[in-house]
C-alpha cells in the first residue's frame, strides 16, 4: 500500500462518491479472473485494489470524525503493524 495513492483516492471519494471506487474495485476483481494474466499483472491489480480498500477505510474514519491526516497515519500504522506480525 502506498500512502500517496490512498491519500489521492481519499480526496477523490470526498469530491465525488465512494461508489465510484467500489465499482472500480469490482471491475479490477473481475479482471483477476482472466487466466492469461501474468503474476506481475495480478500483483499490480492487487496493489490497486488494496489501495482502494485503504482509501475507503480512511474515508470511513474521516466520516466518523477523525482528522484526515490522523486517519491516514492511523490506517498506515495498522497496516504496518499487521505486516510485522
Number of C-alpha atoms within 10 A of each C-alpha: 17 12 15 11 15 24 19 14 22 27 15 15 17 13 9 11 12 18 11 12 20 15 11 14 20 12 12 16 15 10 13 15 10 10 7 8 11 9 9 9 12 17 12 11 17 17 14 19 21 16 23 23 18 24 26 20 17 27 24 15 18 18 13 10 10 15 12 17 12 13 20 23 13 15 18 18 12 11 13 12 10 9 8 7 5
